[in-house]
Amino acid sequence: MDGRDREKMRVAVIGIGGIGRVHVENLARAKDAEVVAVADLDEARANRVQVDYGVPKAYGDYREMMDKEKPEAVFICTPPSAHLDPVKAAAERGIAVFLEKPLAVKLQDAKKAVRVCKAAGIVNQMGYHWRFNDGRVEARNILLEKGGTIGMVEGKWWGGIYNVPWWVRRELSGGQITEQTTHIFDQCRWLAGEVGRVQALLATRINVGLENYNIEDVSAVLLSFRSGAIGVVTSTNAAVEGETGLKVIAQHLKYEDYASRVVIKWRDSQAEFTGKRSPYLAEEEAFISCVKAGKPTSVDLEEGLRSLELSLGAIASSERGRPIALPL
């Protein structure tokens, strides 16, 4: 191992909202990374994070930050509609990219982001932290190795409105099933394989009087997996009580994910799996390790594109009144 390998990797965070702060806080304690700067259009917010976590520099312009601080990797935590430009800027400078989900709001932007990262040859990873929960990973291995044929998947994200202005605008967030339920769609793919067709109904029934609101508040999405399995994912941001997770019916067992824990049930016994460490920290460390080694990540932007296509396909199906074949 040379001297560079022993050094902490220089990282920066772009977009210091809720998830941006989570990454700054984790990375500030990471043994293999050093947060050298943060950037946000709201410079006052960037300055507050700089002070709160002892970050050396804060910027209002992420391009200026990249040019002056020369990070080896950036964590992009801007709203979904503002993902493509910082991805392109990082790729042009040869900087590795960790991108929060979803990949984009528009399909063409998502495909461009994948292309620029491939063309630049940079390591890239999507922020699907559910895949990095160690208890969930253990449970998934049992499902895939001992579960037998998967017949059905049921997923749900029932909750409320995420309290930021851009979240309730389809052109900025993509809607709930794009910005939030994407975790459930990604888990469907991770557990049961690729989806060949989606059919969906989206409606706004409860939040009709909210100012600036133009996204769905209830949805139901049917999934036809290429394996022959079927699935249904329901979502709402108008629930008085939250409920999130998914279940899988397999030949030999039932897999129940309650977001905080996974329970596997056999006919005469059951086992529970919980994460022993933060999945956010786990995904960050996995990304940093891949960047240092120059190796592809397990959840790259192309994986993000496949999961995004479930959301966009569902929206298109609801608008057109017919099933939509995937990939788009």
PyMOL commands that set and color helices and strands:
alter all, ss='L'
color gray80, all
select helices_A, chain A and resi 3-6+18-29+43-53+62-69+80-82+84-92+107-120+129-132+134-146+165-168+170-173+176-179+182-192+279-293+301-320
alter helices_A, ss='H'
color red, helices_A
select strands_A, chain A and resi 9-14+33-39+57-59+73-76+96-99+124-126+150-158+195-203+218-225+230-236+243-250+254-257+262-265+270-273+324-325
alter strands_A, ss='S'
color yellow, strands_A
deselect
rebuild
show_as cartoon
